[in-house]
């Protein structure tokens, strides 16, 4: 594939934003990622309840004719005719109301993970999605990394043989680092039907295991812990999961692990070999064969070059924003196809909607029940 992403839209799609003001990390990530390939143009938004933050965001994101609205609903009803989609970047517990409202008003939706905070709220979104036959994409950005896509291709091609087990982890010291400035956002210090750490981190692990193996979780055993000064919340969790076709997986997520900032790592073990990818070395994929001979692959010598998105020549590492931009490019292409034939539309392999997001929430809510009951729990269909 060419170093530059090919533009295949006649003009950029017009994107609105709810939440994600200039003072939030998630807003910055979505803003930059959506702009890299000229497939989206952010034209309006209701970024914050605070007028000053709204104005600062519009200025930072170069929205020339920005209009202030007292609420996100006022914004939507006033600006919806000039938009191709709206991205929802508010705290997770607010997603259900906003996403359902957008779908019921015929607006294509891009929603930051987690889709929502509970299975029950997810089902409410599904009712709105079915009623509207609308477009809903959920952003699980880590599968935008080129070498994660390489890993998926090698598994699909049978290089590792039947996948037996996956070990995956994502940990940080966010809740215990004494040198950090300020405390976590208030909404992240409250747990609902699914602990917030699972909505923050474990949804990514569920997504990546599904993405590379295409297996479905069947039952789960979980253990939750609190090791930080923030009491009455879960800040460390272990999940052991049985998947379809006998595959096993173990998850570890933590915000109380010194020495880590975002220790995302996935190891896949099959009958004929294994593979490992570590986000802090994003352009490397380690593959071991049946003789345990290890080979390191990168974007320059990957076997599946047609799956590699080259934003710059090998040797210059790709990163979080570029991976996110790959996803935004994919979503734009999917939305363009949806607009041509909504009744026959299906997402391609790199974009995910309600079904996938709901499966993850179902897994994590069942894990919460498992932790409470102290036993294996089967997922409800």
C-alpha positions in Angstrom: 0.0 0.0 0.0 1.2 3.5 -0.7 2.8 5.5 2.0 -0.1 8.0 1.8 -3.7 6.9 2.5 -5.6 7.3 -0.7 -8.5 9.7 -0.6 -11.6 7.9 -2.0 -14.3 10.3 -1.0 -15.4 13.2 -3.2 -15.2 15.6 -0.2 -14.7 15.2 3.5 -17.6 14.0 5.6 -19.0 16.6 8.0 -18.5 15.6 11.6 -20.1 16.9 14.7 -18.8 16.3 18.2 -20.6 15.9 21.6 -18.1 16.0 24.5 -14.3 15.7 24.2 -13.4 19.4 24.9 -10.0 20.7 24.4 -9.1 19.9 28.1 -9.7 16.1 27.5 -7.2 13.5 26.2 -10.0 11.6 24.4 -11.1 14.7 22.5 -7.5 15.4 21.3 -7.1 11.8 20.1 -10.3 11.9 18.1 -9.7 15.3 16.7 -6.2 14.6 15.4 -7.1 11.0 14.2 -10.2 12.2 12.3 -8.2 14.9 10.4 -5.1 12.9 9.2 -6.6 11.5 6.0 -8.9 14.4 4.9 -11.9 12.1 5.0 -13.6 14.1 7.9 -14.0 17.7 8.7 -15.1 18.7 12.2 -17.6 21.5 11.5 -19.5 22.0 14.8 -19.9 20.6 18.3 -21.1 20.8 21.9 -17.8 20.0 23.5 -18.6 20.9 27.1 -21.3 22.1 29.5 -18.9 25.1 30.2 -19.2 27.9 27.6 -15.5 28.9 28.0 -14.3 25.3 27.2 -16.7 25.2 24.2 -15.2 28.4 22.8 -11.6 27.3 23.5 -12.2 24.0 21.7 -13.8 25.6 18.7 -10.8 27.9 18.4 -8.2 25.1 18.9 -10.0 22.9 16.3 -10.4 25.8 13.7 -14.2 25.9 13.5 -14.7 29.3 12.0 -18.5 29.8 12.4 -18.9 28.1 15.8 -22.3 28.6 17.5 -22.8 28.1 21.2 -25.8 26.0 22.4 -27.1 25.6 26.0 -27.3 21.8 25.7 -26.2 18.9 23.5 -29.9 18.4 22.4 -30.2 22.0 21.3 -27.0 21.6 19.4 -28.2 18.4 17.6 -31.6 19.8 16.6 -30.0 23.0 15.3 -27.0 21.5 13.4 -28.1 18.0 12.4 -29.0 18.9 8.8 -25.4 20.0 8.2 -23.8 16.8 9.5 -22.9 13.4 8.1 -22.2 11.9 11.6 -21.7 12.9 15.2 -19.0 11.4 17.5 -20.0 10.9 21.1 -17.1 11.5 23.6 -18.9 12.2 26.8 -18.2 10.0 30.0 -19.4 6.5 29.4 -22.5 6.6 31.7 -24.0 9.4 29.5 -23.7 7.4 26.2 -27.0 5.6 26.2 -29.2 8.7 26.3 -27.2 10.5 23.7 -26.6 7.7 21.3 -30.3 6.6 21.4 -31.4 10.2 20.7 -29.1 10.6 17.7 -30.1 7.3 16.2 -33.8 8.0 16.6 -33.2 11.3 14.8 -31.6 9.7 11.8 -28.0 10.7 12.6 -25.0 8.4 12.0 -23.1 7.8 15.2 -19.5 7.1 16.1 -19.2 6.3 19.8 -16.1 6.2 21.9 -15.7 2.9 23.8 -17.2 1.6 26.0 -20.6 1.8 24.1 -22.3 2.3 27.5 -22.1 1.4 31.1 -24.3 -1.7 31.4 -26.0 -4.4 29.4 -29.4 -2.9 30.1 -28.4 0.5 28.6 -26.8 -1.3 25.6 -30.2 -3.0 25.0 -31.9 0.4 25.0 -29.4 1.5 22.3 -30.2 -1.6 20.3 -33.9 -0.8 20.3 -33.1 2.6 18.9 -30.7 1.2 16.4 -33.3 -1.4 15.2 -36.1 1.2 15.0 -34.0 3.7 13.0 -31.9 1.2 10.9 -29.2 3.6 11.5 -25.4 3.7 11.5 -23.5 3.1 14.8 -19.7 2.5 14.9 -17.8 2.0 18.2 -14.2 3.0 18.3 -11.8 0.2 19.5 -8.7 1.8 18.2 -6.0 -0.7 19.0 -6.8 -2.9 16.1 -5.8 0.0 13.9 -2.2 -0.9 14.5 -0.6 -2.4 11.4 1.1 -5.2 13.3 -2.1 -6.2 15.1 -3.6 -6.6 11.6 -0.6 -8.6 10.6 -1.2 -10.8 13.7 -4.8 -11.3 12.7 -3.8 -12.3 9.1 -1.3 -14.9 10.3 -3.9 -16.5 12.6 -6.5 -16.5 9.8 -3.9 -18.0 7.4 -3.3 -20.9 9.9 0.3 -20.1 10.7 -0.2 -20.7 14.4 -2.6 -23.6 13.9 -5.6 -23.9 16.1 -5.4 -21.2 18.8 -5.3 -22.7 22.3 -5.0 -19.7 24.6 -4.5 -16.0 24.7 -2.9 -14.0 27.5 -3.6 -10.3 27.3 -3.0 -7.5 29.8 -3.3 -3.7 30.1 -2.1 -2.0 33.3 -1.0 1.4 34.6 -0.1 3.1 37.8 -2.7 5.9 37.3 -4.4 5.4 40.7 -1.3 5.0 42.8 1.5 7.2 41.2 2.4 9.7 43.9 4.1 11.9 41.3 1.0 12.4 39.2 -0.8 15.7 39.3 -4.4 15.9 40.3 -6.8 13.0 40.8 -8.8 10.9 38.3 -12.0 12.3 36.9 -14.9 11.9 39.4 -16.9 9.6 37.1 -14.0 7.2 36.9 -14.1 6.8 40.7 -17.6 5.4 40.7 -18.5 1.8 39.8 -21.9 0.8 38.4 -23.1 -2.6 37.2 -19.8 -3.0 35.4 -16.7 -1.5 37.2 -15.4 1.5 35.4 -11.9 0.0 35.0 -13.4 -2.7 32.9 -15.2 -0.1 30.8 -12.0 1.8 30.4 -9.6 -1.1 29.8 -11.1 -4.6 29.6 -13.3 -3.7 26.7 -10.1 -3.2 24.7 -8.9 -6.7 25.7 -12.2 -8.3 24.7 -12.1 -6.5 21.4 -8.5 -7.5 20.6 -9.1 -11.2 21.4 -12.1 -11.2 19.2 -10.4 -9.3 16.5 -7.4 -11.7 16.1 -9.1 -15.0 16.9 -12.8 -14.5 15.9 -13.8 -16.6 19.0 -16.8 -15.9 21.2 -16.7 -15.9 25.1 -18.8 -18.5 26.7 -18.2 -18.3 30.4 -16.0 -16.4 32.8 -14.3 -16.5 36.3 -13.3 -13.2 37.7 -11.5 -11.7 40.7 -11.6 -8.0 41.5 -9.3 -6.1 43.8 -8.7 -2.6 45.3 -5.1 -1.7 45.9 -5.2 2.1 45.6 -6.2 4.9 48.0 -9.5 5.3 46.1 -11.7 2.9 48.0 -15.0 1.3 47.1 -14.0 0.9 43.5 -12.2 -1.9 41.5 -8.7 -0.8 40.4 -7.3 -4.3 39.5 -9.0 -7.3 37.9 -8.3 -10.8 36.6 -10.6 -12.6 34.3 -10.3 -16.2 33.1 -12.5 -16.9 30.1 -13.6 -20.0 28.1 -14.2 -19.2 24.5 -15.8 -21.1 21.6 -13.9 -24.1 20.2 -12.2 -24.7 23.5 -9.9 -21.6 23.4 -9.0 -20.1 26.8 -8.0 -16.6 27.6 -6.8 -14.7 30.7 -7.1 -10.9 31.1 -5.4 -8.6 33.6 -6.3 -5.0 33.9 -5.0 -2.6 36.6 -4.6 1.0 37.5 -2.5 0.2 40.6 0.6 -1.4 39.0 3.8 0.6 39.5 6.1 1.0 36.5 3.4 0.8 33.9 1.6 3.5 31.9 -0.3 1.5 29.4 1.2 -2.0 29.4 -1.0 -3.4 26.6 0.4 -6.8 25.5 -1.2 -9.7 23.8 0.3 -13.2 23.5 -1.4 -15.9 21.3 -0.5 -19.6 21.6 -1.5 -22.1 19.0 -0.8 -25.7 18.2 1.9 -24.8 15.7 3.4 -21.6 17.2 2.9 -18.4 19.1 2.9 -14.7 18.6 3.3 -11.6 20.8 2.6 -7.9 20.3 3.4 -5.2 22.8 2.0 -1.7 22.3 5.2 0.1 23.4 7.0 -1.5 20.5 4.1 -1.2 18.0 5.9 -2.0 14.8 7.2 -5.4 16.0 5.5 -8.7 16.0 7.2 -11.7 17.5 6.4 -15.1 16.1 7.7 -18.5 17.3 7.4 -21.6 15.3 7.0 -25.3 16.3 10.8 -25.5 17.1 10.4 -22.3 19.3 12.6 -20.4 16.8 11.6 -16.8 17.3 11.4 -14.3 14.3 10.7 -10.6 14.7 8.6 -9.0 11.9 8.0 -5.4 11.3 6.3 -3.2 8.8 9.2 -3.6 6.4 9.2 -7.4 6.3 5.6 -8.4 7.1 4.3 -11.2 5.0 0.9 -9.6 4.5 1.9 -6.3 3.0 -1.5 -5.7 1.6 -2.8 -5.4 5.2 -0.1 -2.9 6.2 -1.1 0.8 6.3 2.1 2.7 5.6 1.9 6.3 6.9 5.7 6.7 6.8 8.6 4.4 5.8 9.5 1.5 8.1 12.0 2.4 10.9 9.8 5.3 11.9 7.4 3.8 14.4 3.7 4.2 14.0 1.8 5.3 17.1 -1.5 5.7 18.9 -2.8 8.6 16.9 -1.9 7.0 13.6 -3.6 3.8 14.6 -6.7 5.7 15.6 -6.5 7.5 12.2 -6.6 4.2 10.4 -9.8 3.4 12.2 -11.4 6.8 11.3 -10.4 6.3 7.7 -12.1 2.9 7.8 -15.3 4.3 9.4 -15.5 7.0 6.7 -15.4 4.3 4.0 -18.0 2.3 5.8 -20.3 5.3 6.3 -20.0 6.1 2.6 -21.1 2.5 1.7 -23.9 2.7 4.2 -25.2 5.9 2.6 -25.3 4.1 -0.8 -27.3 1.1 0.4 -28.5 1.2 4.0 -30.6 -1.9 3.8 -27.8 -4.2 2.6 -25.0 -2.6 4.6 -22.5 -4.6 6.7 -19.4 -3.4 8.4 -16.1 -4.6 7.0 -13.6 -6.6 9.1 -12.0 -3.5 10.7 -15.1 -1.6 12.0 -17.4 -2.7 14.7 -20.9 -1.9 15.8 -23.5 -2.7 18.4 -23.2 -6.6 18.3 -19.5 -6.6 19.1 -19.7 -3.8 21.7 -22.7 -5.5 23.4 -20.8 -8.9 23.6 -18.0 -7.2 25.5 -20.4 -5.5 27.9 -22.2 -8.9 28.5 -18.8 -10.5 29.2 -17.8 -7.8 31.7 -21.2 -7.7 33.5 -21.1 -11.5 33.8 -17.5 -11.2 35.1 -18.9 -8.8 37.8 -21.5 -11.5 38.8 -18.7 -14.1 38.8 -16.6 -12.0 41.2 -19.6 -11.5 43.5 -20.6 -15.2 43.5 -17.1 -16.6 43.5 -17.7 -19.1 40.7 -17.7 -19.6 36.9 -20.6 -17.9 35.2 -22.0 -18.5 31.8 -22.8 -15.6 29.5 -26.5 -15.0 28.8 -27.4 -14.9 25.1 
